[in-house]
């Protein structure tokens, strides 16, 4: 079965590297928990504040799990 999961994280100035590492860890842990057999795509997009500044990140993952 193919599934899609979306993750979000805020982006704060001077903390971006740590936030991205935490997002990577969360996505990896989720895929391990789901026993993902294959990852088809990973897509990142940013969200913007009122003045056009980046304030968040949305990561979407399409993956397959074997039917039990």
PyMOL commands that set and color helices and strands:
alter all, ss='L'
color gray80, all
select helices_A, chain A and resi 16-33
alter helices_A, ss='H'
color red, helices_A
select strands_A, chain A and resi 2-10+36-48+54-65
alter strands_A, ss='S'
color yellow, strands_A
deselect
rebuild
show_as cartoon
